[in-house]
Structures are given as C-alpha cells and as structure tokens.
C-alpha cells in the first residue's frame, strides 16, 4: 500500500471511515464524490480540523479520526481497492494544493517521520512527491 494511506485514511477515509470489527472497512462511503469534497475548501478544512482536534467532528469525521492511526500502522490493510485509489487522490491533492494542511496532519499523525519513510518510495513510484 502506498503512503496514500496517510491521506487515504485522512480524507479518503473520511469517506470510508466507519470501521467494522471484521477484516475490512465499510464500503458505506465508497460512492462519495471525493472531487466535490476536495474542491470545497470549507468542507475539506472541517475534516482537517476534526483530525487535528481543532473543531468538533461530524459522525463520519469522528470515525475517520478513530481508525486513522490503525490504518497507518497496518498499511491500510483493511482498505479495499477503491479506498486505496481515493487515498492516492486525496494525498496528491493535499500535497499539490494544500501543502500546509498536509504538513499539519503529518505533524500530528507522523511526528517522527516513520510513515513518511515507510511510504515515500512507493509514492514516488506513483509520481507523488512527499
């Protein structure tokens, strides 16, 4: 899995947030229009602020925040292919368009750079520069 996970789980998982006790995350949010979220700065920022404990979370944002650490550690092992694809889209967008927001998330969820090191090579092969 790619480092896409960091953001996969970030905004993409905002879309795929509802974790089940089984071996996969729910597909409940797989049809959400990620492009619409990414193009709506206010909505996207609300998810970022939720993950950073700056504002109250929506129900799906709360679920995302709950599963993000586990998803990062497991290389998104419970994600399906659609969720992984969505994660890459979100990562690309944040790195290119909202780098400061990415940096804020990274400071909280990867302060020691462990996940960056883990996923950097794979992301680079996908054309994503961290």
N, C-alpha and C positions, 0 to 999 in steps of 0.2 A: 504494500500500500504506500501511497505517496504521503508526503508531509501534508498532502491535501487534507489529511486528517485534521491537522490543527485547525484549519478553517472549515474543513469538511464538517467537522464537528461544530465548528463555530457557527456560521450562518447556515450552511447547508444542513447541519443537524438541527438548526432552529426549525428546519423544515422536516427533519427526521427525528425529532427529539424524544419522542415517547418510548423509552426503553422498556423492553419486556424481560421477564426473567429467563426466557428461552435464549437460544444462541444467536438471535438476530434482533436488530432494532426494528421497530414497527415500520410498516410501509405506509402508514396513515398519511404522511405528508409528502410522499413521493411525487405527487402531481402538482405541488405548489410551484408557482411561477417564480423561480429564483431571479430571473431577469427583472421582473417587476419590483422585487424586494431590493435588488442591488441598485436600481435606478431611483428608488425612493429614499433619499438621504435621511429623512426623519425616521422612517421605519427601520432602516438598517442601523442607524445610530441607536435606536431604542434597544435593539438586540445587543449591540456592543456594550451599551451602558448596563444592561442586565448582567451580562457576563462579567463585567468589571465591578459589580456591586455598587454602581453609582445611582441606579434607579430601580424601582420595583419592576419585576419581570411579569410578562404575560405568562399564561399557563404553559405554552409551548417553549417560551424562553427559559422558564424555570426548569423544565425537563432537559433542555439543552445544557444548561449550566450543571445540572446534576450528572449527566452522562459524559460530558466533555473530558474530564480527567481520565476516566477509564478508557474511553475511545482513543485518546492519545497514547496511553500506555500500551494498549493492545494492537496498535496499528490499524485501528478501525476494523477489527476482526468481525464485529457484529454488523458491519455495514454491508448493504447489497451493492451491486454494480452501479445502479442509478444514484445511490447516495455518494459513492466514491466520485462519480462523474460530477455531481453537484458540488462536492467539496473542492474539486480542482477549479471549477468555475469561480467559486467564491474566493479562493486563495488568489487566483490570477487577478481578479478584480481588486481586491484589497491591496495587494502588492503594487499594482499599477496605478490605481485611482485614489486609494485611501491609505497610503503607506503609514501615516501617523497613527491611524486606528489599528492597523496591523501591529505596529510597534507596541501600542498599549496592551493589546491582547498577549503578545509574546512576553512582555514584561511580567504579566500575571501568570500565564499558563506554562511558560518555559523560561523562567528567570536564569537558569543555569545553562541554557542552550542545548540541553540534552536532545530534545525533539528536533531542533534545527539540524544538529549533527546527524541524527538518525535518518532524516528525510531529505536532506539537501541534495545528495547525489541523484536520487530518484526524481526529484522535482526538476533538477537541471536537465535530465534526460527528456523531460516532458516540456522543456522550454520555459520553465518557471524559475526565475532567479530570486532567491530569497535575499 
